[in-house]
Amino acid sequence: MSHSSVPDLSYQQLLDTDTRKVPAVLRATSRRDLGTRDVPVERYTSRAFHDLEVEKLWKRVWQMACREEEIPAVGDYMVYEIASLSVLVIRTAPDAIRAYHNVCLHRGRLLKDRAGSCTEIRCPFHGFTWALDGSLVTLPCAWDFPQVDPEQFRLPELRVGTWGGFVFVNMDPACESLADFLVGLDPQFERWPLERRYKQAHVAKPMRANWKVVQEAFMEALHVAATHPQLSPGIGDTNSQYDVYENFSRAITPNGTPSPELERTPSEQEILDSVIGRGAGGESLVRLPAGTSARAFLAAATRESLRSTCGTDYVETLCDAELSDSFYYTVFPNFHPWGAFNRIVYRFRPNGDDPDSSLMEVMLLAPYREGERPPPAAVHWLGIDEDWTQAPELGFLGRIFNQDAGNLPQVQRGLHALQKPGVTLALHQEAKIRHFHLLLEKWLNA
C-alpha cells in the first residue's frame, strides 16, 4: 500500500482538545457564493419536481451503482434502480464492466430482477437473448420480425466508470467523463483508498420522507445536540469545518472533544463514555488512564486496531485527526463516502416515483490484509416499519439512526403543512446542503 507522508490537513485548530473556543472555518465563501435564499418546499413534496429530477438529473448525472467486488467474475451482474429506471451492471471481461438499460427491446420486460450471474442475457418472457457485450444472439421466430436488424438490435448501453472500488453509471451518452465529474476528489482520498476496503455490511431501508430530506440529515452536525444529546460530551458538533468544491463537499467534525453547546465542561471520562457508550447499568465500559485525554486514548486505540490490516509503517503515519474525527463527503447528487477510517458510506434514492418516500442505504467498508479480501456482505433489507437496531451488523449506529428516523417522517409531514414557501438554512453549518441545492439548480436548468 503506497501512501504519502502526513499532510497538512488545514484544520490544525481542530486537533487541540480544547476546541470550544475555536471558530470553524468556511473556506468555501472565498470561492463560491452559497447564497441566502430559502429552499423551495416543492423540491421535497412535488411529484412534478420529482419528474423533473428524473429527466434532468437521474437520466444525465453520474451515480454510484454498486461495488466492483460485488461482480468479481465474468457474467456477474447487479441491478441498480433509480426512480422508475432500471440498469443492469455486468462484468463482461476480467477487466471490463458494462451497463445496459435493464429492459427487453421486445415487449419491455425487465431482463433481470435481482443480482446474479449469467453467460448470456435472456429475457424470461419470450426468450430474446443478448450476449454479454449487448449484441443480439437469439431472435425467436426471426421470420416474424422482418423489421428487426439483428446488428442494430443491441441493448442500449450506458457510460460506466469506476472510482474507489465503486462502479458509476451515466445514462447520458454525451456526459463528461467520470474523472472530470469527480475532479479534486482523488487527492482527498489518497491516504484512504476505498478500493482497498471490502464491504463489511450493507443495510437498506425504505424511509417515509423524500430522498433529499433524508440525505440532508446526514450532511451537517447542527442536529447532534437536539437529536443525539448523548453524543454531545464527545463530539464538537458546531466546531465542524465545512468545505465545498466542484461536484462534492466535505465536513470535518472533531470527536473526543465536547460540544460547544454544552453548558458545562464534561470530564475526560465522560467524553470517552459518550463516544464508546456505556454499559447496561450506565457504568463506563473502559476506564480512562489517569492523565490521558479521551481524544488521545481513542486515537491510540484506533491506531492499534489497524496495525494487523493496514501495516505498522502506514499506521504510524496517521495523525490523531484521521483516527478520531468524522470526515464526511457528499458527492453530488446522492453518494456519501466517509474518509479516514469511519467505514461509513451512504446512498439515498427516490423510492420509485413517490416523492414522499425514499431508500436509505448504509455500507460499512473495512480494510483487510493484503491478498485476503473477504467476500462482500449481501444487502440486508429492513422493512419500512422495522427498527435500525434489527440490523446488528451496524453496531451502535443502529441506535443513532433510530434517533434520526424519528425526525424524518415528521419533517416530510411538516413540509406539506409549512405556511412559508421555503426552508431556511444556516449559512455555515448547512453549507453542504446549500451547495447541493446550487448544483441541483444547475442541473435542472441545464
N, C-alpha and C positions, 0 to 999 in steps of 0.2 A: 504494500500500500504506500503510495507516494503522497507526501504532504509537505506543504511549505512550513516555514517557521511561524511562530506565534505572531499573528497580525496585530496591527493597531486597530482595535475594534471600534474606535471613535466614540466610545462612551465610558471612558475611564472613570468618570464621576460616579457611575453606577456600580463600580467594583468595591467601593467602600461600604463597610457595614452600615454606617450612618448615612443613608441616602435620603432621610426625611427632609433635609434642608436643601437638597439639590433639585432644582427645576429641571425637568426633562427637556430635551431639545427637539424641535420640529424643524429639521433641516429642509424639509420639502418647501417651506414657504419661500425660500430663496430661489427655487427652481420652477414652481408651478403655483398658480393661483387656485386654491381649492374652493374658493367661493364661500358665500354665506347663505345661499338660498336654501329654503326648505326643500325636502324631497317629496314630490307629489305622492299622495296616498294611492292614487290609481296604479302606481308601479307595483304595489303589493296586492291589490284586490281585484283588478280589472281583467276579465277574460280577453278583452280586446288588446290590452297591453301584453298579456301572455302570448297571444297570437303574433303580435309584432316581434316579440323576442324570438319566437320560433323562426320567423322569416329572416329577420335582420341579424340575429345573434347566433342561435344554435346551428343554423344552416351555413354559417360563414366563419365562425371562430374556432381556433384550436381548443380542444378539450381532452382531458385525460380519460382514456377508455379502460385501461387495465394495466397490470404489471407484466413486464416481459416474462417473468418467471412463471406466470400463470399459463403460458402457452410455450413450454420449453421444446416440444418435439414437433416435427413437421406434421401438419394436419390438426394440431391442437387449435382450438378456437374459443373465443369468448363472445358473448352478445352484450353490446352496450346500447342502452336505450336512453333517450333524452326527449321529454315530452312525448309526442306521438311517433317519433322517429326511431328506427332500429338499425343498428350497424353490426355487421359480422366482422370481427377482427380475427385473422387466421395466420398462423405461421406457414408460409408456403415453401420455405427452404431453411436450412440451418441458420442462415444469416439474413433472412428476408421475412418481413411481416407485411401483409396487405390487409385492406379493409374494403368491404363492399356494403352497399345498401342491402340489408337483410330481407330482401323481398324477391319472390319469384317473378320473373318477367312475363309469365303466362297469365295467371289469374290473381297474383298478388298475395299468395300465402307467405307468411314468414318462413324463410328457409330453415332457420334453426330457432328452437325455443329456449335453449339453455346451453351452458358451456359443455364442451365435449371434444371428441377427436374424430376425424374422418379422413378418408382417402380421396373423396370427391364430395361435391356439394349438391345433394339431391333433394329436390322438393318432394315431400311426402304425399302431396295431393295427387299429382299426375305423373311424377317421375322425371320431369325435366331435370337435367343433370349438367353441372359445370365442373370443370377441372379446378384444382386449387388456384390456378392462375387466372380464373374467371372466364375461360373460354368454354363455349358450349360443346359438350361431348355427346349428349343424348337428347334427341328431339323426338319424343313419342309421336308415332303416326305422322312422320315427316311429310307424307303425301298430302296430308290435310292442312299443312301450313305452308302453302307455296309462297306466302308473303314474307316468310322468315328467312333471312340470310344468316346461316349459322355463323359466318365470320363476323357479322355485325351484332349478333345476339349475345354479347358479352355482358357479364354482370357489371353494372356501373361501379366504378372504383372511387374511393376517397383518397385524399392525401394522408400519408402516415409519417410520423416522426417519433423519435424516442429521446427521452431526457431522464437522467437519474434512475434508470430502470423502469420507467413508465412509458406506456405506448399512448401517443396522442393521435387524434384523427381530426380531419377537417373536411367538411362536405363541399367546400368551395374549391373547384379546380384551379381558380386564379388566385388563391390565397398566397400570402407571403410565406416564406419558409418558417418552420418551427424555430430554427435558430434565430432568425430575425425577430420573431414574435417574443422570444424569451431573452432578448438581448439584455445583458447585465446580470442575469441570474446565475450563470456558471461560476463567476468569481465568488458569489455569496456562499456557494456550497462546495467550494474547492476542498475545504478541510473536512467536510462531512458528506462524502459521496454516497448518495442514496442508492446507486446501483450496487453498492457493496453491502446492502441490507437485504433481509428477507422478510416476507410478510408473515409476521408472527401471529397476528389476529386481524380479523375483518368483520365488523359488526355493522349491520344496516337496519334502518328502521323508518317507517313512514311517520311523518310529523304533520300535525294539524296546523300548518302555517305555511305561507309562501316561502319558497326556497331562499329568497333574499332576507326575509325576516329571520330565518334560522341561521343562515350564514353570518349575518351581521352580529349575532350574539357571540360569535367566536372571533371577532375582529378587533376587540377592544378589551381593556381591563377595567373600564369605568364601572362595570356592573358588579365587580367582585365584592365590594363592601356590603351591598344590599342582598345580592343573590347567594354569595358564598361567604358569609361572615366568618365561618370557622377558619377560612384561609387568611384572613386579614393580618394576624400576627406574623405571618411568614411570607407575605407577598407584597412587594412595593407597587401596588396597582397604579396609583396616579403618578408614580415616578417613571412610568413607562416611556420609552422613546418610540416615536412613530416616524417612519420614512416612506416616501413614495418614489417610485422610479417610473419606467415606461409602462409596461403591462403587468407590473407586480408591485406589491407594497410589503412593508415589514414592520413588525412591532417587537420590541425587546422589553420584557418585564423582569425586573430583578427579584430573585427569590432568596429566601434565607435572610430577609430584611423586612421590617414591618411596614404596613401600610401607613402613609402619612395621614390617613383619615382617622386613625385610632386616636382616642383622647388620652391614652396613657401609653407608656413605653413598656412593651412586654419583655420578660426576661429571655435570655438566650434559650433556655429550656422550653419556654412557651413557643418561641419561634420554631424550634425543631419539632415540637409536637404538632404544630399547625401544618407543617409540611408533610410529615410522615404519618400523621394520625395518632390516635390514642387507642388504648385497649378498651374492651367492652365495659370495664368499670371506670373508665376515664383516666386510667393510670398511663404514665409515659411508657412507650414501647422501648425506647432507648434512652439511657441516662447520658447526658452530655458531659464529657470530661471537664473538670474544673479548668477555667482559663481558656476554653476553646469557644469560638463563636459558632453559632449554628451554621452560618454560611460556609465557613472553612471546613466544618465537620462534614457537611453534605457534599461539598466538592471532593473531599478526600475519599469519601465512601464511593462516590460515583467513579472516580478515577480508578480505584482499586477493582471495582466490579467490571471494568472494561479491559483490564490487562489481558485476560485469557482470550478474548476475541479480537481485540484491536492491536495488541502488542505493546510491550512496555515502552519501546522507543517512541511510538506515536503518542501514547497516553501521557508521557512526560512533557509533551509539547502543549498540552491543553491547559488553558488558563481556567481559573475558577468560574469565570462567567460562562464559558462553554459547558461546564459541568453542572452548573446550578440554575442558570436563568432560562426563561422561556423565549425562544426565537420563533415567532410565528408569522409565516408568509402567506399572502394571498396572491395567487396567480390568476389573473382575470380569465374567465369570469367566476369559476367555482371550485378551484383546486387550491388546497391549503396545506402545503408541506411544512413541517416544522424543522428548524435547523438544529444543529448540535445533536444531543442525544435524548431528546424528549420522546422520540419514536413516533409521535402522532402525525397522521395525515388525514385531513378531512376532504370529503367531496359532497357537494349539495346539488340536488337536481329537482326540477319540477316532477311531481308525481302525476304522470300522464299530462292531461290538459286541464287539470284542476288548479287554478291559481291559489286556492286556499289550502293546498297540501303540498308536501314535498317529500323527498327521500334524503335522509342524512346518513352518511357512511363514515365510519371511523376505522382506519387502518393503523396498526402498530408495526413499525419497521424496526427490526433489531439487527445489530451486527452479528457476524458469525465468523468462525475460524476459517482461514483460507482453505478452500477445497472441501469444506464441509457444510455447504448450504443446505439447510433443512427445506423440506417441501413447503410451499406456501399454504397458509391456512385457507380453508374454504370460507365462503361468506356465511355468517350466522345471521339469518333474518329474524328480527323481532317483530311481533305483531304491533299494530298501532296502539293497542292498549297494554302492551307488555312493558315491564319496567326495565330500564337500562341495566339494573343490577342482575337481571336474568341472563346477562352475558358475563359470566365470571372471568372470562379472559381479559376483560377491561380493567380488572382490579378496582382500585379506589376511584377511577374515572367514572365508573357506573353511577356512583353516588353524586358526583359532580354534575353529570349530565342530567340526572333526575331533577336537580335544582334548576338547571337551565330549562328543562322541558316543562316545568311548572309555569314558566313565564310565557312561552312562545305561543300556545293556543290563545292565551288571553291577549297577547299583542295583536294577533290576527283578528280576533273579535273586536278589539278596541279600534283597530284601523277602520273597520266598517262603520263604527259608531262615531269616529272622530269628526268634530264640527269645524275644524280648520282644514285648509286644503293640503297641508303637508306636515311632515315630521321635522323637528328641529334638531340639528346635530351640533355637538361640541366642535369647536374649531380645531383643537389639538387632539384630544383623546379619541375622537371619532374621525380622525383624518383618513384612516384607511377606508372607511365607509364612504366618505366624501369622494375620495379618489376613485373608488369603484363606480360611483354613480356618474362621475365625469366621463369615465371610459364607456359606461353603458350608453350615455347620451351620444357619444361619438359614434358608436356602432349603430345605434338606432337611427341616427341622422345621416348615415353614410349613403 
